[in-house]
């Protein structure tokens, strides 16, 4: 009897739980629908006023008062509507919208939020000020670059870059030496977005003794192709005590791409530190002067693997002339250089192109024989098995058989 009562109680409890779940689901769906309708109604009241403002350049006193009196949550929707337009517009129309946001009190609202205890509020305020703020918000956003939360620091850096003022550039450059490597890398990314505006403060950093900041500054200047930096980068590449900085300076010269800097890059290719030699090889490949082929061939015999890899890539970037230089390395005495040259030629598809010209080109036959003597026959055998039947396939098989006999 007791068991029957317990079963009935359990059934009633389950039924009650199911009913409560149904009511909860219906309530959530109802709340979502109400919120959707409310947002639709709110956008329906805000959007025409903003569109009319863009068309006519002015907002009626009634409309301005209506927007100013929106409750806090609705003001977030207003800010989102303005930001969406600001992100798409340029010139006078954008400036008018930014001015309107300030007149409606949105800028002051987000400036106050920068001091909130909640990190998401600080981050949201910084993000919005990047769209709606002016030169006067640079200092408050700069203060956020030392925020205790790394996400907030990253958002503040992005907002400063979006403002795009000289003050924002100087503030970001000062944060390149942040103790957090993640933050300093985020700052570097945003400095690149500022373009030439960041060049002058970055050059100033190169004259300091802040190690991480100097390395990042050299990298950014190279990515920006800042020709103004060539002089100081050449001096750093040859004389600075910091290996990483010398390497970045050499690479930056390659990215800038001025052939007049080749003497310094070639001298850096003889640096005692292998990272500098590796980046010198990269830089030579970026400038692409065939006169540097002997230097790159020499780097192909370097004891360090990364130097050989970069030198091989640089030679392959020089087109057919570079491929001929790699073919010469196949006939050299250094087994590591031969292996690297063969790998580069295979990766670039040069071997297949040469095989397809075996019947007409002595250079092609000579290079394939050198590949076989170097022991790099895996790709050649694959081609011998997969090429269409014809004269080239027969010649390749014959060369492979002769090489096996030898």
C-alpha positions in Angstrom: 0.0 0.0 0.0 2.9 2.3 0.9 4.6 1.6 -2.4 1.4 2.4 -4.3 1.2 5.8 -2.6 4.8 6.5 -3.4 4.3 5.7 -7.1 1.2 8.0 -7.2 3.3 10.7 -5.6 6.1 10.2 -8.0 3.7 10.4 -11.0 2.2 13.6 -9.7 5.7 15.1 -9.1 6.7 14.2 -12.7 3.5 15.7 -14.1 4.1 18.8 -12.1 7.7 19.1 -13.4 6.6 18.6 -17.0 3.9 21.2 -16.6 6.4 23.6 -15.0 8.8 23.0 -17.9 6.1 23.7 -20.5 5.2 26.9 -18.7 8.8 27.9 -18.5 9.5 27.2 -22.2 6.3 29.1 -23.2 7.3 32.0 -20.9 10.8 32.2 -22.4 9.4 32.1 -26.0 6.9 34.7 -25.0 9.6 37.0 -23.5 11.7 36.6 -26.6 8.8 37.5 -28.8 8.0 40.5 -26.7 11.6 41.6 -26.7 11.7 41.2 -30.5 8.6 43.3 -31.0 9.8 45.9 -28.6 13.2 46.2 -30.4 11.4 46.3 -33.8 9.1 49.1 -32.4 12.1 51.0 -31.0 14.1 50.7 -34.2 11.0 51.9 -36.0 11.0 55.1 -33.9 14.8 55.7 -34.0 15.8 54.8 -37.6 13.6 57.4 -39.4 15.0 60.2 -37.2 18.6 59.1 -38.0 18.0 58.7 -41.7 16.2 62.1 -41.8 19.2 63.6 -40.0 21.6 62.2 -42.6 19.5 63.5 -45.4 18.7 67.0 -44.1 21.7 67.5 -41.8 19.5 68.5 -38.9 17.3 67.0 -36.2 14.1 68.6 -35.0 13.9 69.7 -31.4 11.1 67.2 -30.8 13.1 64.4 -32.3 16.3 65.3 -30.4 14.4 65.5 -27.1 12.7 62.2 -27.8 16.1 60.5 -28.4 17.7 62.2 -25.4 14.9 60.9 -23.0 15.3 57.3 -24.0 15.8 55.0 -21.0 19.3 53.5 -20.4 18.8 50.2 -22.3 17.1 52.0 -25.3 20.1 54.4 -25.4 22.3 51.4 -26.1 20.1 50.6 -29.1 20.4 54.2 -30.2 24.2 54.0 -29.9 24.3 50.7 -31.9 22.2 52.4 -34.7 24.5 55.4 -34.8 27.7 53.2 -34.7 26.4 51.0 -37.5 26.1 54.1 -39.8 29.3 55.7 -38.6 31.2 52.5 -39.5 29.9 52.7 -43.1 30.2 56.4 -43.7 33.1 58.8 -44.4 33.6 62.5 -44.5 31.1 65.1 -43.5 28.2 62.7 -43.0 30.2 60.6 -40.5 31.3 63.8 -38.7 27.7 64.9 -38.4 26.7 61.6 -36.8 29.6 61.7 -34.4 28.6 65.2 -33.4 25.0 64.1 -32.9 26.1 61.3 -30.6 28.0 63.8 -28.5 25.0 66.1 -28.3 22.8 63.2 -27.2 25.2 62.5 -24.3 26.4 59.2 -25.5 30.1 60.1 -25.4 29.8 61.3 -21.8 27.9 58.2 -21.0 30.7 55.9 -22.2 33.5 58.1 -20.7 31.8 57.5 -17.3 31.6 53.8 -18.0 35.4 53.6 -18.6 35.6 53.6 -14.7 33.1 50.9 -14.2 34.0 47.9 -11.9 32.7 45.5 -14.5 35.2 44.7 -17.2 32.6 44.1 -19.9 31.3 47.6 -19.4 34.8 49.1 -19.6 35.4 47.2 -22.8 32.1 48.1 -24.4 32.6 51.8 -23.5 36.1 51.7 -25.1 34.8 50.0 -28.2 32.0 52.6 -28.7 34.3 55.5 -28.0 36.5 54.3 -30.8 33.6 55.1 -33.2 32.0 58.1 -31.5 34.9 59.8 -29.7 37.3 62.5 -30.8 40.7 63.7 -29.8 39.4 64.4 -26.2 38.8 60.7 -25.5 42.4 59.7 -26.4 43.7 60.3 -22.8 40.9 58.3 -21.1 41.4 55.4 -23.6 45.2 55.6 -23.1 44.6 55.1 -19.3 42.8 51.9 -20.2 45.9 50.5 -21.9 47.2 49.7 -18.4 43.9 48.2 -17.3 44.1 45.1 -15.1 42.2 43.1 -17.6 44.0 42.1 -20.8 40.8 42.0 -22.9 40.0 45.6 -21.9 43.6 46.6 -22.9 43.2 45.0 -26.3 39.9 46.7 -26.9 41.3 50.1 -25.9 44.2 49.7 -28.3 41.7 48.9 -31.1 39.6 51.9 -30.2 42.7 54.2 -30.3 43.7 52.9 -33.7 40.1 53.5 -35.0 40.3 57.2 -33.8 43.4 57.6 -36.0 44.8 60.8 -34.4 48.5 61.6 -33.8 47.9 61.4 -30.1 46.4 57.9 -30.4 49.5 56.8 -32.4 51.8 58.2 -29.7 49.8 56.5 -26.9 49.9 53.1 -28.7 53.7 53.4 -29.3 54.2 54.0 -25.6 52.4 50.7 -24.9 54.6 48.6 -27.1 56.7 47.8 -24.1 53.8 46.4 -22.1 54.8 43.6 -19.7 52.1 41.4 -21.3 53.4 40.0 -24.6 49.9 39.5 -25.8 49.0 43.2 -25.2 52.1 44.5 -26.9 51.4 42.3 -29.9 47.8 43.6 -30.1 49.2 47.2 -29.9 51.6 46.4 -32.7 48.7 45.1 -34.9 46.7 48.3 -34.3 49.7 50.5 -35.0 50.0 49.0 -38.4 46.4 50.0 -39.1 47.3 53.6 -38.4 49.8 53.6 -41.3 52.1 56.6 -41.8 50.7 58.3 -38.8 52.7 55.8 -36.6 56.0 56.3 -38.4 57.5 59.2 -36.5 56.8 57.8 -32.9 58.0 54.4 -34.0 61.3 55.9 -35.2 61.6 57.6 -31.8 61.2 54.2 -30.1 64.2 52.8 -32.2 66.4 55.4 -30.5 65.5 54.2 -27.0 66.7 51.1 -25.1 63.4 49.4 -24.7 64.2 46.0 -26.1 60.7 44.5 -27.0 59.4 47.9 -28.1 62.4 48.4 -30.5 62.0 44.9 -32.0 58.2 45.5 -32.6 58.9 49.0 -33.9 61.3 47.6 -36.5 58.8 45.0 -37.6 56.0 47.5 -37.9 58.1 50.0 -39.9 59.0 47.2 -42.3 55.3 46.2 -42.7 54.5 49.8 -43.4 57.3 50.0 -45.9 58.4 53.2 -44.2 61.3 54.6 -46.4 62.0 57.2 -43.7 63.3 54.4 -41.5 65.9 53.1 -43.9 68.8 55.0 -42.4 68.3 53.9 -38.8 67.4 50.4 -39.8 70.7 50.0 -41.7 72.7 51.2 -38.7 70.8 48.8 -36.4 71.2 45.9 -38.8 75.0 46.1 -38.7 75.9 47.5 -35.3 73.2 46.9 -32.6 74.0 44.4 -29.8 70.5 42.8 -29.8 70.4 39.8 -32.2 66.5 39.9 -32.5 66.6 43.6 -33.3 69.3 43.2 -36.0 67.3 40.4 -37.6 64.1 42.4 -37.6 65.9 45.5 -39.0 67.4 43.4 -41.9 64.0 41.9 -42.6 62.4 45.4 -42.5 64.9 46.6 -45.1 63.8 43.7 -47.3 60.2 44.6 -47.0 60.9 48.2 -47.8 62.6 46.9 -50.9 65.1 49.6 -51.9 68.0 48.1 -53.8 70.3 50.8 -52.4 70.2 48.9 -49.1 71.7 45.7 -50.6 75.2 46.3 -49.4 74.0 46.4 -45.7 71.8 43.3 -46.2 74.7 41.4 -47.9 77.0 42.3 -45.0 74.2 41.1 -42.6 74.2 37.8 -44.5 77.7 37.2 -42.9 76.5 38.0 -39.4 77.8 35.7 -36.6 74.2 35.2 -35.4 72.1 32.8 -37.6 68.8 34.6 -37.1 70.3 37.6 -38.7 71.6 35.5 -41.6 68.2 33.9 -42.0 66.4 37.2 -42.2 69.1 38.5 -44.6 68.2 35.7 -46.9 64.6 36.6 -46.7 65.4 40.2 -47.4 67.4 39.4 -50.5 64.5 37.3 -51.8 62.1 40.2 -51.3 64.3 42.7 -53.1 64.8 40.1 -55.9 68.1 41.3 -57.5 69.7 38.5 -59.5 73.1 40.0 -58.7 72.7 38.6 -55.2 72.4 35.0 -56.4 76.0 34.1 -55.4 75.3 35.4 -51.9 72.2 33.2 -51.7 74.0 30.2 -53.0 76.6 30.7 -50.3 73.8 30.8 -47.7 72.5 27.5 -49.0 75.6 25.9 -47.5 75.0 27.6 -44.1 75.3 25.2 -41.1 71.9 26.4 -39.8 68.7 24.8 -41.4 66.6 27.9 -41.2 69.2 29.9 -43.2 69.3 27.3 -45.9 65.5 27.2 -46.0 65.2 30.9 -46.4 68.0 31.1 -49.0 66.3 28.4 -51.1 63.0 30.2 -50.9 64.7 33.4 -52.0 66.3 31.8 -55.0 63.0 30.2 -56.1 61.5 33.7 -56.0 63.9 34.9 -58.6 62.2 32.9 -61.3 64.0 30.8 -63.9 67.3 32.4 -63.1 66.9 31.4 -59.5 65.9 27.9 -60.5 69.1 27.6 -62.6 71.1 28.7 -59.5 69.4 25.9 -57.5 70.2 23.4 -60.2 73.9 24.4 -59.9 73.7 23.7 -56.2 72.5 20.1 -57.0 75.9 19.5 -58.6 77.8 20.9 -55.6 79.7 19.1 -52.8 77.5 20.0 -49.8 74.9 17.3 -49.2 72.7 19.5 -47.1 72.6 22.2 -49.8 71.8 19.6 -52.4 68.9 18.2 -50.4 67.5 21.7 -49.7 67.8 22.7 -53.4 66.0 19.5 -54.5 63.2 20.1 -52.0 62.7 23.7 -53.2 62.6 22.7 -56.8 60.1 20.0 -56.2 57.9 22.2 -54.0 57.8 25.0 -56.6 56.9 22.6 -59.4 60.1 23.3 -61.3 61.0 19.6 -61.6 57.8 18.8 -63.3 58.3 21.7 -65.7 61.8 20.5 -66.4 60.7 16.9 -67.0 58.0 18.0 -69.5 60.9 19.6 -71.5 63.4 16.7 -71.4 63.3 16.1 -75.1 64.0 19.7 -76.1 66.2 21.1 -73.3 69.8 20.1 -72.4 69.4 22.2 -69.2 66.4 20.2 -68.2 68.3 16.9 -68.7 71.3 18.1 -66.8 69.2 19.2 -63.8 67.3 15.9 -63.7 70.6 14.0 -63.8 71.9 16.2 -60.9 68.7 15.4 -58.9 69.3 11.7 -59.4 73.0 12.0 -58.4 71.8 13.9 -55.3 69.6 11.0 -54.4 66.3 13.0 -54.7 64.5 10.5 -56.9 61.2 10.1 -55.0 59.4 12.8 -56.9 61.0 11.8 -60.2 59.8 8.2 -59.8 56.3 9.4 -59.0 56.4 11.5 -62.3 57.8 8.5 -64.2 54.7 6.5 -63.0 52.1 9.2 -63.5 53.1 11.2 -66.7 51.2 10.4 -69.9 52.9 7.9 -72.1 55.3 9.7 -74.5 58.9 10.8 -75.2 59.3 12.7 -71.9 58.2 9.7 -69.8 60.5 7.4 -71.6 63.5 9.8 -71.3 62.8 10.2 -67.6 62.7 6.4 -67.0 65.9 6.0 -69.0 67.6 8.7 -66.8 66.4 7.0 -63.7 67.7 3.6 -64.9 71.0 5.1 -65.8 71.3 6.7 -62.4 70.4 3.4 -60.7 73.2 1.7 -62.6 75.7 4.3 -61.7 
